[in-house]
């Protein structure tokens, strides 16, 4: 598919939890709130295909976070819907190369969420990404989608042409970013908090604490409405976009602070990513607090990924390094295309090791 600056568009009509464990329910097929299910009717390209082999990428680390290599299939347990199943396919991939010496292609889907991103942060990330296109190998592919708050545009279909991608990223930096407006709506709520603090002497101490606690959980209606569109469209776009073969990576540029608005709204995106085999690597393209960036990491780990944090904004370089080394585990499912989610768990038998893989 060729790149273009104008692509197909999908339209939609019109406090942060201490734990992100709720996100794992996408693997169990549990229902989400109705608002999270209101998504545009988009052809479910990936879901319409009968599942013959399910591949799961597993990253194994030691106590200090170092990668553990040299494991065999016998070192793993694979559970589907709580029952252990035999591992039929197994491979170790290091830096994008399998043990047999064959290069394993990676497909990077770059998703620009301009509805919550700040222009300067997003553009710096894109400049570094453009520079690091040299990391793409002949077997790798990349595609670019962008969301402007109402429409998803295909800026570039799957391609390995670096020159085309450079042009696309240069054009993407000219797109309006609405993150500043969203932050302004949220910051406006802080005025009430400041007034209470300035006039604390007029209240009892217990009253001040109670009022500040109540105000701390407020979310601007503009941010809540926009996140409903943003999260729903991201899930719909992922399901409707052409699904490539092999290792699939979703590089998601957005604002970590949006998770404080209504984290459940991201459930369908996790479900779509797991069902289509995408590993989510988000990065904060705004000015989010550390706890919310950590929450974004919890979201990514439900798909086997992790949040990318870099003072140099070279997040894509980190994505390439992290996604290129893993164990490939495959099995033949007993179900056909039943449109249901299935819980997938990978465990490592050796003590002291940790495994990161998608949950469904």
N, C-alpha and C positions, 0 to 999 in steps of 0.2 A: 504494500500500500504506500502511495506517495505521500509526502508531507505537503501541507498546505496551511496558509494562515487563516483560512475559514473552513470550518468543518461542520459536520452534522451537529444539531443542537437538540437537546432534550429539555422541555419546559415543565414547570410545575406551577399550578395555580396556587393562585394563592391559598443551697450550698453544697458544694463539692463534698462527696461522700468520703469517709475515711478509708474505705476499702473499695477496690475495683473488682471484687470477686464476682459481682453480678454479671460481668462481661462473659464469663465462661458459660453462661446458660445458652449461648448461641450454639454450643456444641450439643446440647441436649434437646434442642427443638422446642424449648419453652416459648410461650407467647410473650411478646413485648407489648407495651402500652400501645393503644390504637394510633396515637400520633406518630409513633415510630414506624408504623406500617403503611402510612399514607405516602406512597411513592408513585411516580409516573409509570404508565404501562410501557415498558421497554422490552423488546425481544430478549428473552433470557438465553442468549447464544450458548453460554457454557453449560447451563442447566439442562438443555434439551438433549444433550449427548449422553448416551448410555455409559455408565461408569464401568469400565472393564478392569482397570488397574488403578489403584490409589497409591500415589507416591507421597511420602512424608519426609521432609527434610528435618534432620535433628542435629542440633549443635550441642556438643558435650564440653563442659568446662570442669576444671578442678576447683579446689577450695579457694584459690587465689584468682579465679577467673580466667586462667590460662586454658587454651584449647587443648583437648585431649585427643591424641591421634593413635592410630594403630589398633582400634577396637574391631571386633568381628561381630557377625550377626548374633552369635551366641551370647554376646554381652548385653543384648537388649531384650526387653519384653515389649510386645505390641498388643495393646488392648483396644478392642472396638466395642463400644457400648458395654464396657465393663468386663468383657470376656477376652481372654488371651487368644490370639490367632497366630498362625505360623507366618514367619517372615519369608516371603517367596523371592524377593529381590533385595539385594543389598550391595551397596557400593560406598566407598569413601572418596570424597572429592576434596582436594586440597588446592586452594588458590585457583579454582576453576578447572582443575585437571583431575580426571579420574585415575585410579591406581594403574590402569592399563595404559596410561599415557594419552588418552583421548581427551581433547578439550570439551568441556561441558558448557553449552551456551546458556547465557542468562538473558532474560527478557525484563527490562526495566520500564515500568509504567510510571511516568512522572505525572503527578496530579497537583495542579496549582489551585489552591483555594484562595482566590482573591477576595472572597467575602470577609475573611477574618485576618488576612495577612497585612502587614505593614509594608509599604512599597520599598523602603530602604532595606529592610531585613530580607524581603523576598528577592530583591534585585541582587543583593550581595550573594545570596545563596545561588542564584542563577548564574552569576558571573563565575563563581567557583565551579559550578557544574559544567559550564561551557568550557572552562579551562581543563577540567578533568575528563572531558570526552575522549582524551587520549587513552584512557583506561579501557574503553570499549574495544574488544577483540573482534576479529572477523566473524566469530560465531555468536556474538552478542547482538541484541536488538533493543531499540528504545522507541517508546511512543509517548506523546505528551497530550494531556487533557487539561483544560482550564475552566474554572467555574467563576462566573462574575457576580454571583448572588442570585441569579435567576436562570441562567442557561449554562450548560456544559458544552464547550467547544472542543472539537478534535483539532488541535493545533498541528499534530503530526501523527500519522499512523505508524505501524511498525516498520522500522528502517534501521540499517546499520550505517547510513551515510552521515558521517560526522559533519560535513560541510552544511548539509541541509539542517541538521540539528542545531548547529551554531546560529544559523539564520533565524531559526524558530525561537531560540532563547533570547536573541537580541530583540526580536519583535515582542516577545512575552514581557520583557522589562518595560515596555511602553504601555502595558495594560493598566487601567486604573485599579487601585487596591483600596478596599473599603474598610480595612482593619482599623484605621485611625478613627473613623466614624463610629465603629462598634465600641472601641475603647472609650470614646467621648461619652456615649450613652451610659456606659457602665460607670465611668468616673463621676458623672453627674449625681449619682446616688450617694457618693462620698460626701457631698455637701451637707446632707442631714447628719451624718456621723460627726463631721467637724463641728456642726452647731451644738450637738449634744456635748461634745468634749469641752467646747468653749464655755458652755453654760452649766457645767457639771455641778457647780456650787448651788444651783437652784433645785437640785434633786437629791434624794437620798442615795447613798452609795449603792444600795441594792437595786434601786430603780435604774441608775446609770448602767450597771452591768446588764440588767435584763433588756434594756432598750438597745444597747449596743449589740447584744447577742442576736436580737431579732433583726436588726438592720443588716448584720453581717451576711445574712442569707438571701438578701434581695438580689434579684437579677433584672436587668432592664428588659422591658417587654420587646424592645427592638432586637436585642441579642437573642432572646428566646425564639422569636419568630424566625429570625434569620438562620439560627442553627437548625430549626426544623427543616428548612429548605436545603441547607448545606449538607447535612448528614444524609438526608434522604436521597438527594441527587447524586452524592458520591457512591452510594450503594447501587443505585439504578444504573449509573454510568459504568460501573465495574461489571455488572451483569450483562449490560448491553454491548460492551466493547468486545472486539475480536479477541478471543483467548488464545494466546500462543502456546506452543508445546514447551515442555521442559521446565526449568527453574524459573519461577515468576516472582518478581519483586515489585511492590507498590511503594514508591517513594512519595510520601504524602506531605506537602508543605501547607501548614495551617497554623492556627494559634492554639497552644496548649491550654490557655485560659478558657477557651470555649467549653472545655470539659466541666467547668464549674456551673455552666448554664443548665444542662440537662444531659448527663452522661449516658442515660439509657438510649438516647437518640442515635448513638453510634452503634448500637447492637446490630442493625441490619447490615452495616458496612462490614463488621467482623464476620457475620454469617456468610456474606457474599465472598469475602476474601478467603475464608476457610473452604467454602464449597468449591471455589474455582482454583484453589491451590496457590493463592498469592500470600507471600510473606510481607507484612506491613512494616515499613520503616518510616515513621513520622519524624518530622523536625519542626521546631517552633519557629515560625516566621513572624513572630510578634515579640512582645515584651512580657513574658509570662513568669510568674513566680516559680521557684524551684519545686514546691510541692505539686504544682499542676503539671510541670514537666515530668515529674515522677509518675503521676497518674497517666500521662500519655504513654509512658513506658509500659505500664500495666496493660494498657489497651493493646499495644503492639505485641506483647508477649503472648496474648491469646491466639496469635497467628504464627508464633515462632520467631517474631522479629523483636526489635527493641528500638527505643527512641535514639535519635542521633543528636548528640550535643557537642558543639565544637565552637570554641572562642574564635576560630578562624573562619567559621561558616563553611568549612569544606566537608559538609555532611555527606555528600554523594561519595566522596573518596572513602569514607568510613563504611558506607553501605556496601560498596564493592568489596572491601576487605572482609566484612562480616558475612556477607551472603555467599562468598565464594568457597568457603570451607565448611563442610557439613557431611553427615552420613545420610545417604539416600536409602530409605526403607520402603519397600513396596509389598502390597498384598492384593489379592483378588477378592473383591467384596461379594458377599452372598446376596446382596440386594441389587436391584436394577435401578433405573432412574425413578425412584419412588418419591422424589421431591421432599425428602425428609433429611434433617440433619442427624449425623451420627457422631457420637463422642469418640475421639481417637486420642489415646494416651500412649506415649512412648516412655518407657522406664529403662534405666541402665542398672544392670545387676551389680556392678562393682560399687562398693561403699565409698562414700566421699566424693562421688561425681554428681554433677548436675546436668540435666538435659533440658533444652529449650526446643519446643516443636509446636506445631499448630494443634488446636484443641478439637478440631472437627473437620 
